[in-house]
């Protein structure tokens, strides 16, 4: 008896495209603070649809961290009015209601230096983030300049002990 092998089914390839959130917008976003704690770290991460900046404020727990995030033409330091250049097609000014120092001892809790890139943050390979600058910490608020590719939609999220700023890669629904 002669057996004929069944033909192998042709390989099927599917290409999936991440569906990215829409409706974030590019208008300023503000939240009020219910508690006070100090900023200790800033990290960034890359995702399919957005780049993320995370502000770590331990001790805030599930409380809200006050913030004000908006696009600006130029970044100026609170108190002194010093201009801090931030590279990119657009600039987000991020202010969080958490000093980069311990209010009781005066010791630094986050080691940013005025007008310098954020310590430990490397933006190589990011689609949206282009530059970061520590602007200062004044009267209990910390100010960061975030240079992005263009004026793109963003959102602000509260997580336990963290404030998160996500900036979309595009205005569209798919990446």
C-alpha positions as CSV (number, residue, x, y, z in Angstrom):
1,X,0.0,0.0,0.0
2,X,1.4,3.3,-1.0
3,X,0.9,6.2,1.4
4,X,1.0,9.8,0.3
5,X,2.0,12.3,3.0
6,X,-0.5,15.0,3.5
7,X,0.8,18.4,2.4
8,X,2.0,20.6,5.2
9,X,-0.3,23.4,5.9
10,X,1.1,26.7,4.7
11,X,2.6,28.8,7.5
12,X,0.2,31.5,8.6
13,X,1.7,34.7,9.9
14,X,-0.3,37.4,11.6
15,X,0.9,40.8,12.3
16,X,-0.5,42.3,15.4
17,X,-0.5,46.0,16.1
18,X,-0.7,47.3,19.6
19,X,-3.9,49.3,20.1
20,X,-2.8,52.4,22.0
21,X,-5.0,54.4,24.3
22,X,-6.5,57.6,22.9
23,X,-8.1,60.6,24.6
24,X,-5.2,61.6,26.8
25,X,-4.8,65.0,25.2
26,X,-2.0,67.5,25.7
27,X,-3.6,70.1,28.0
28,X,-2.1,70.7,31.4
29,X,-3.0,68.2,34.2
30,X,-3.1,69.1,37.9
31,X,-3.7,67.2,41.1
32,X,-3.9,68.3,44.7
33,X,-1.7,66.8,47.5
34,X,-3.2,65.1,50.5
35,X,0.1,64.2,52.1
36,X,3.8,65.3,52.2
37,X,6.8,63.1,51.5
38,X,10.2,63.4,49.8
39,X,11.2,62.4,46.3
40,X,13.9,59.7,46.3
41,X,14.2,58.5,42.7
42,X,13.1,59.1,39.1
43,X,13.1,56.3,36.6
44,X,12.0,55.9,33.0
45,X,10.7,53.0,30.9
46,X,9.7,52.2,27.3
47,X,6.4,50.7,26.4
48,X,4.7,49.8,23.1
49,X,2.6,52.9,23.0
50,X,4.3,55.4,25.3
51,X,7.4,56.4,27.2
52,X,7.0,56.5,31.0
53,X,8.6,58.6,33.8
54,X,8.1,57.4,37.4
55,X,8.6,59.6,40.4
56,X,9.2,57.5,43.6
57,X,7.9,59.2,46.8
58,X,8.0,56.5,49.5
59,X,5.8,57.2,52.5
60,X,3.0,58.7,50.5
61,X,1.4,55.2,50.4
62,X,-2.0,55.3,48.7
63,X,-2.2,59.1,49.3
64,X,-2.2,61.5,46.5
65,X,0.9,63.3,45.3
66,X,0.2,66.9,44.2
67,X,1.4,67.7,40.7
68,X,1.2,70.1,37.8
69,X,2.3,68.9,34.3
70,X,2.1,71.0,31.2
71,X,3.8,71.9,27.9
72,X,5.8,75.1,28.1
73,X,7.9,77.0,25.5
74,X,10.8,77.3,27.9
75,X,11.6,75.9,31.4
76,X,12.4,78.4,34.1
77,X,13.4,77.5,37.7
78,X,11.0,78.5,40.4
79,X,12.4,81.1,42.8
80,X,15.4,82.3,40.7
81,X,13.7,82.4,37.3
82,X,16.8,80.9,35.8
83,X,16.2,79.5,32.3
84,X,17.0,75.8,32.0
85,X,17.5,74.6,28.4
86,X,15.7,71.3,27.6
87,X,16.3,69.7,24.2
88,X,13.4,68.3,22.1
89,X,10.6,69.4,19.8
90,X,8.5,70.2,22.9
91,X,9.0,70.5,26.6
92,X,6.9,69.2,29.5
93,X,7.4,70.9,32.8
94,X,6.7,68.5,35.6
95,X,6.2,69.8,39.1
96,X,5.5,67.4,42.0
97,X,4.6,68.3,45.5
98,X,7.5,66.4,47.0
99,X,10.8,68.1,47.8
100,X,14.1,66.4,46.8
101,X,15.3,66.9,50.3
102,X,14.2,65.9,53.8
103,X,12.3,68.8,55.3
104,X,13.3,67.9,58.8
105,X,17.1,67.4,58.3
106,X,17.6,69.3,55.1
107,X,19.6,66.4,53.6
108,X,19.1,65.5,49.9
109,X,16.9,62.6,49.1
110,X,17.2,62.9,45.3
111,X,20.6,63.9,44.0
112,X,19.6,66.0,41.0
113,X,21.8,69.0,40.0
114,X,20.3,72.1,38.5
115,X,20.2,72.1,34.7
116,X,21.8,68.6,34.5
117,X,20.3,65.4,33.1
118,X,18.6,63.2,35.7
119,X,21.0,60.9,37.5
120,X,20.8,57.3,36.3
121,X,18.4,58.1,33.4
122,X,19.6,57.0,29.9
123,X,17.1,57.9,27.1
124,X,18.9,56.0,24.4
125,X,16.4,54.1,22.2
126,X,13.3,56.0,23.5
127,X,10.8,57.0,20.8
128,X,9.3,60.0,22.6
129,X,11.7,61.1,25.4
130,X,14.6,63.2,24.2
131,X,16.0,65.0,27.2
132,X,15.6,65.3,31.0
133,X,16.8,68.1,33.3
134,X,16.6,68.6,37.0
135,X,15.3,72.1,37.4
136,X,15.2,72.4,41.2
137,X,13.4,71.9,44.4
138,X,11.8,75.0,45.9
139,X,9.3,75.4,48.7
140,X,8.4,71.7,48.9
141,X,8.0,71.2,45.1
142,X,10.4,69.5,42.7
143,X,10.6,70.7,39.1
144,X,11.7,68.6,36.2
145,X,12.1,69.5,32.5
146,X,11.2,66.7,30.1
147,X,12.1,67.1,26.4
148,X,9.9,65.1,24.0
149,X,9.9,64.6,20.3
150,X,6.8,66.7,19.7
151,X,3.8,68.0,21.6
152,X,2.1,64.6,22.1
153,X,-0.7,63.4,24.4
154,X,0.2,62.5,27.9
155,X,-1.5,61.2,31.1
156,X,-0.6,61.3,34.8
157,X,-1.3,58.4,37.1
158,X,-1.1,57.8,40.9
159,X,0.3,54.5,42.0
160,X,1.2,53.5,45.6
161,X,4.3,55.7,46.5
162,X,4.6,56.9,42.9
163,X,3.5,59.5,40.4
164,X,3.6,58.4,36.7
165,X,3.8,60.5,33.6
166,X,3.2,58.6,30.3
167,X,3.8,60.4,27.0
168,X,2.3,58.7,23.9
169,X,4.4,57.9,20.9
170,X,1.8,59.2,18.5
171,X,-1.6,60.9,18.4
172,X,-3.1,57.8,16.6
173,X,-4.9,54.8,18.0
174,X,-2.2,52.3,16.8
175,X,1.5,52.4,17.2
